[in-house]
Amino acid sequence: MFPRDRALQRHVEVYQQMLDPQPSHRHDADAYWADKIAEVMRDQFGIKSKVNTYSYRTPYLPAYDLILHPNRYKVPAFTKFSGQDDTSTIEHVNRFIIQCGEAANRDELRVCLFSSSLSGTAFSWFISLPPNSVITWADLEKQFHKYFFSRVHEKKITDLVRLRQRNDESVESFVQRLRDVNNKFYSLVLDDRLLADLAFQGLLPHIKDKYASQEFESLSHLVQRIRIKLSRLLNLRGHGTKRCHLSMR
């Protein structure tokens, strides 16, 4: 037997011979001596007893789990956010609320369902939040943005100013491309008229020249005006071709 083992045995024997009042029940006695032995191990050898099994607690109030979903509500297959791709937190939160449907009308249900829209690193972050650290949906959303939000993929006004219509690109496609860039503005909101002006400046020169005297209230207005004008031009060309055919007969 090693010296360390003999020392431990001696301490156990000493405690067994102590004249302290003994618990009346066998179960209590076992627990009593288990505590004594653990105390010896801790004091003499720095050995700690095993910690109790980990028990997970939600970061929100337990009462939230008791709130009923809307009648006949089915939890949707949420689009997952992992925090490891190009999806922004703002885009994910907006998509999550839309996918929640009727359940989004209650903050408590938003809080309870949010973890179902997370995976990987993002889910690990959620379950690591301290118990009762989330009281409202605003609390959870704020913490989510603070931890994962990155401006790396956020567009700037200069990205719109630099956009130009390609030679092989229709006006509709160019305007849609501009809309896509504008949708990446998370901290900047541009009004419809300014967007229309930016789109007009990016059109091909020969198209800009034809509409230089006109003003556009929105992107849709710009596309509609140009589409109507092009349609009229095509009709005129068609009629001119017919006249040419008739005169040759």
SVG drawing of the C-alpha trace seen along z (x, -y; Angstrom):
<svg xmlns="http://www.w3.org/2000/svg" viewBox="-57 -68 61 70">
<polyline fill="none" stroke="black" stroke-width="0.4" points="0.0,0.0 1.4,-3.4 2.0,-6.0 -0.8,-8.2 -3.3,-5.3 -2.2,-4.5 -2.7,-8.1 -6.2,-8.2 -7.0,-4.9 -5.8,-6.3 -8.0,-9.4 -11.0,-7.3 -10.4,-5.1 -10.1,-8.1 -13.4,-9.5 -15.1,-6.1 -13.9,-6.1 -15.1,-9.7 -17.7,-10.0 -19.8,-12.5 -23.5,-11.8 -24.5,-9.3 -27.5,-9.8 -30.4,-7.6 -31.2,-6.3 -28.9,-4.2 -29.4,-6.4 -28.5,-9.5 -25.5,-7.7 -24.2,-6.8 -24.5,-10.4 -22.9,-11.6 -19.8,-9.4 -19.6,-10.2 -19.4,-13.9 -16.7,-13.2 -14.6,-11.2 -15.0,-13.8 -13.9,-16.4 -10.7,-14.4 -9.9,-14.0 -10.4,-17.7 -8.4,-18.9 -5.5,-16.4 -5.1,-15.6 -6.9,-18.4 -9.2,-15.8 -12.7,-17.1 -15.7,-14.9 -17.5,-14.8 -19.9,-17.7 -23.5,-16.9 -24.8,-16.2 -25.2,-19.4 -28.8,-20.6 -29.7,-23.0 -31.9,-26.0 -33.3,-28.2 -32.1,-31.8 -35.7,-33.0 -38.3,-32.6 -39.6,-29.1 -43.2,-30.3 -42.8,-31.1 -42.8,-27.4 -46.3,-27.1 -47.7,-29.6 -49.9,-27.9 -49.3,-28.3 -52.2,-29.6 -54.9,-27.1 -53.7,-24.5 -50.3,-26.1 -47.5,-24.1 -43.9,-25.0 -42.4,-25.9 -39.1,-24.6 -37.2,-27.7 -34.3,-28.9 -31.2,-28.3 -28.6,-30.9 -25.2,-29.5 -23.2,-32.7 -20.7,-31.3 -22.0,-32.5 -22.9,-35.8 -26.4,-36.1 -26.8,-39.2 -28.5,-39.1 -31.0,-41.7 -31.9,-39.6 -32.3,-36.5 -34.5,-38.2 -36.8,-39.6 -37.1,-36.2 -37.6,-34.5 -40.5,-36.8 -42.1,-36.2 -41.8,-32.5 -43.2,-32.5 -46.6,-33.6 -49.3,-34.1 -47.0,-33.1 -45.0,-36.3 -47.8,-38.3 -46.6,-37.3 -43.1,-38.2 -42.9,-35.2 -43.5,-32.8 -40.8,-34.6 -38.3,-34.1 -39.2,-30.4 -39.1,-29.6 -36.0,-31.5 -33.6,-28.7 -35.2,-26.6 -33.9,-29.0 -30.3,-28.6 -27.6,-26.0 -23.9,-25.4 -22.1,-28.3 -25.3,-30.3 -27.2,-27.6 -24.2,-27.1 -24.3,-30.8 -28.0,-30.6 -27.7,-27.7 -24.8,-29.4 -26.8,-32.5 -27.3,-32.8 -30.7,-31.7 -33.3,-34.5 -31.1,-36.8 -33.8,-37.2 -37.0,-38.8 -38.4,-40.2 -38.0,-39.7 -36.1,-43.0 -33.6,-41.6 -32.9,-38.5 -32.7,-40.4 -30.3,-43.0 -28.0,-40.3 -28.2,-38.4 -27.2,-41.5 -24.5,-42.4 -22.8,-39.0 -23.2,-38.2 -23.8,-41.5 -21.0,-42.4 -20.9,-45.3 -18.6,-43.5 -21.4,-42.7 -23.3,-45.9 -23.5,-48.1 -22.7,-51.8 -24.2,-54.6 -21.1,-54.6 -22.0,-51.0 -25.3,-52.4 -23.6,-55.4 -21.1,-53.2 -23.7,-50.9 -24.0,-51.1 -26.2,-49.3 -24.4,-46.8 -24.6,-46.9 -26.4,-43.5 -28.6,-44.3 -32.2,-45.4 -33.5,-48.3 -35.6,-45.9 -32.6,-43.7 -30.5,-46.8 -33.1,-48.2 -33.5,-44.8 -29.8,-44.7 -29.9,-48.1 -32.8,-47.0 -30.7,-44.0 -27.8,-46.3 -30.2,-48.7 -31.6,-45.8 -28.2,-45.3 -28.5,-48.8 -29.2,-47.9 -28.5,-51.4 -29.5,-53.6 -32.9,-54.2 -33.2,-56.0 -36.5,-57.5 -38.0,-56.3 -37.2,-59.5 -33.5,-59.3 -33.3,-55.7 -34.9,-56.5 -32.4,-59.3 -29.5,-57.0 -30.9,-54.3 -31.4,-56.9 -27.7,-58.1 -26.6,-54.5 -28.5,-53.9 -26.8,-53.6 -26.1,-57.0 -28.4,-56.6 -31.3,-55.8 -30.5,-58.7 -30.5,-61.1 -34.1,-60.1 -35.5,-60.7 -33.2,-63.6 -36.2,-66.0 -38.4,-63.6 -38.6,-63.1 -39.3,-59.8 -41.0,-59.3 -39.8,-55.7 -37.9,-52.8 -41.2,-51.3 -42.2,-54.6 -38.9,-54.7 -39.2,-51.2 -42.9,-51.8 -42.1,-55.0 -39.2,-53.4 -41.2,-50.2 -44.1,-52.2 -41.8,-54.3 -40.0,-51.3 -43.3,-49.6 -44.4,-52.6 -41.1,-52.6 -41.5,-48.9 -45.1,-49.5 -44.0,-52.4 -41.2,-50.2 -43.7,-47.5 -46.1,-49.9 -43.2,-51.3 -42.3,-47.8 -45.9,-47.1 -46.0,-50.3 -42.8,-49.3 -44.2,-45.9 -47.4,-47.5 -45.6,-50.0 -43.5,-47.3 -46.6,-45.4"/>
</svg>
